[in-house]
């Protein structure tokens, strides 16, 4: 299915999973608004945009840097993207933060940071997407398979991601009349730099043992699922999908 003439806005689109999703959508002809959070991600994000521009010279690609933990910043970036591209058809939110700690050790600041990134930003991204995405568009938020797990030490991470399901279901109902689908993709533990700092060799081995092939989820396991949801899979709406190789379910 072609995405020629469509515009995809991907938060965290400069690297890791966001970059793989960008590659999937660029291959179908979508122009790309790629966001990155901080200066530390700038070089990799620019390389992603440069490589995509070389591979797909007929699409428009533009980078945006912003901390998306305030409603005003999110409103501003949506306004800028729509001004630059003339429309927004697809929004994919990949941003998130992991914290693995006993609940007794989590400070108020850590709690606030986790909910600002994983919950508040997701809410206001969905809100602005609902205002800016064209009829027939698609909204996808990346969450975590811990939403279906029963484990310790990830209370603030899983807890701050959990509201995304409720945001998604409510928005899906509100936007049905406009033909806009809204979904959550909840991967298993992913083989990215964000995963390892919180883990030990033993816990990494355990996570691997719980999925097919004795491995972690790869970002390339997830990006085709996002591609499907924003193309032929538009009849899927208001759902949470758990692509994790059998790691967990509910």
ChimeraX attribute file (.defattr): number of C-alpha atoms within 10 A of each C-alpha:
attribute: neighborCount
match mode: 1-to-1
recipient: residues
	/A:1	10
	/A:2	12
	/A:3	18
	/A:4	15
	/A:5	12
	/A:6	20
	/A:7	29
	/A:8	29
	/A:9	29
	/A:10	25
	/A:11	25
	/A:12	26
	/A:13	29
	/A:14	28
	/A:15	23
	/A:16	21
	/A:17	23
	/A:18	25
	/A:19	24
	/A:20	20
	/A:21	25
	/A:22	28
	/A:23	24
	/A:24	19
	/A:25	27
	/A:26	25
	/A:27	16
	/A:28	17
	/A:29	20
	/A:30	26
	/A:31	27
	/A:32	28
	/A:33	28
	/A:34	26
	/A:35	28
	/A:36	25
	/A:37	18
	/A:38	11
	/A:39	11
	/A:40	9
	/A:41	15
	/A:42	18
	/A:43	11
	/A:44	16
	/A:45	26
	/A:46	17
	/A:47	13
	/A:48	21
	/A:49	24
	/A:50	14
	/A:51	13
	/A:52	20
	/A:53	18
	/A:54	10
	/A:55	13
	/A:56	18
	/A:57	10
	/A:58	13
	/A:59	20
	/A:60	19
	/A:61	20
	/A:62	17
	/A:63	19
	/A:64	19
	/A:65	17
	/A:66	17
	/A:67	14
	/A:68	24
	/A:69	19
	/A:70	16
	/A:71	15
	/A:72	10
	/A:73	16
	/A:74	22
	/A:75	18
	/A:76	14
	/A:77	21
	/A:78	22
	/A:79	15
	/A:80	14
	/A:81	22
	/A:82	17
	/A:83	11
	/A:84	12
	/A:85	17
	/A:86	10
	/A:87	18
	/A:88	24
	/A:89	24
	/A:90	27
	/A:91	27
	/A:92	27
	/A:93	22
	/A:94	22
	/A:95	22
	/A:96	22
	/A:97	16
	/A:98	17
	/A:99	19
	/A:100	18
	/A:101	15
	/A:102	12
	/A:103	12
	/A:104	7
	/A:105	10
	/A:106	15
	/A:107	10
	/A:108	9
	/A:109	9
	/A:110	13
	/A:111	16
	/A:112	13
	/A:113	17
	/A:114	22
	/A:115	22
	/A:116	19
	/A:117	21
	/A:118	27
	/A:119	23
	/A:120	21
	/A:121	23
	/A:122	28
	/A:123	21
	/A:124	20
	/A:125	27
	/A:126	24
	/A:127	16
	/A:128	18
	/A:129	25
	/A:130	22
	/A:131	12
	/A:132	20
	/A:133	24
	/A:134	18
	/A:135	16
	/A:136	16
	/A:137	25
	/A:138	26
	/A:139	28
	/A:140	25
	/A:141	26
	/A:142	25
	/A:143	30
	/A:144	25
	/A:145	23
	/A:146	23
	/A:147	22
	/A:148	15
	/A:149	13
	/A:150	10
	/A:151	9
	/A:152	11
	/A:153	15
	/A:154	18
	/A:155	19
	/A:156	24
	/A:157	24
	/A:158	25
	/A:159	17
	/A:160	26
	/A:161	26
	/A:162	18
	/A:163	18
	/A:164	24
	/A:165	21
	/A:166	12
	/A:167	20
	/A:168	25
	/A:169	18
	/A:170	13
	/A:171	23
	/A:172	23
	/A:173	14
	/A:174	13
	/A:175	17
	/A:176	15
	/A:177	10
	/A:178	14
	/A:179	16
	/A:180	25
	/A:181	28
	/A:182	34
	/A:183	28
	/A:184	26
	/A:185	23
	/A:186	22
	/A:187	24
	/A:188	25
	/A:189	23
	/A:190	23
	/A:191	16
	/A:192	14
	/A:193	8
	/A:194	14
	/A:195	15
	/A:196	14
	/A:197	10
	/A:198	13
	/A:199	12
	/A:200	10
	/A:201	8
	/A:202	9
	/A:203	12
	/A:204	17
	/A:205	14
	/A:206	14
	/A:207	18
	/A:208	20
	/A:209	14
	/A:210	17
	/A:211	18
	/A:212	13
	/A:213	10
	/A:214	13
	/A:215	18
	/A:216	24
	/A:217	23
	/A:218	17
	/A:219	19
	/A:220	14
	/A:221	16
	/A:222	22
	/A:223	21
	/A:224	16
	/A:225	17
	/A:226	22
	/A:227	18
	/A:228	15
	/A:229	22
	/A:230	29
	/A:231	18
	/A:232	10
	/A:233	13
	/A:234	17
	/A:235	12
	/A:236	15
	/A:237	23
	/A:238	21
	/A:239	16
	/A:240	23
	/A:241	18
	/A:242	23
	/A:243	19
	/A:244	23
	/A:245	19
	/A:246	11
	/A:247	22
	/A:248	17
	/A:249	14
	/A:250	7
